[in-house]
Amino acid sequence: MKILVQMKKKITEQNGFTLIEMVIALFIVSVVMAIALPNLQTAGANAAQMGCEGNQKMIRAALTEYYLANHQYPPETDTAGILNDLKTNGYIDSVPACPSGGDYTITITPTSTSTAGTTTTSSSTGTTTNSTMVVKVSCTAHGELGD
């Protein structure tokens, strides 16, 4: 009789999860995923933008270093030529690529600013013209970022 009671207990005991427990667990996992996924997607986009901003700052710094060493910017007129020139001369290790797949655009334009000033003689005043270059680095995916 004792054996019969033990066998009946084993048959009526359930091992595993019920359908209700499985549905509740699935619901909890789906709620956590619904909360986490938008934040993860935003973090990825922010990381790509920060990487692009870092690349743009690096290109600007390399162009400034090139200018300080050579007293002129690279003579090439296209962005690929300028980046290759910076790489060839050792100002950057490799040609940077935008993490989002955009292309970098470098524009170097001269600007003239006129300032009124006084010459060395006390009676005459004149205008001096300083020619400066404006360097802009932008990305087709993110635009111009950083300083």
Secondary structure, DSSP 8 states (H G I E B T S, - for coil): -HHHHHHHHHHH---S--HHHHHHHHHHHHHHHHHHHHHHHHHHHHHHHHHHHHHHHHHHHHHHHHHHHHSS--S--SHHHHHHHHHHTTSSSS----TTS--EEEEEEEEEEEEEEE-SSSS-EEEEEEEEEEEEEEETTTBS---
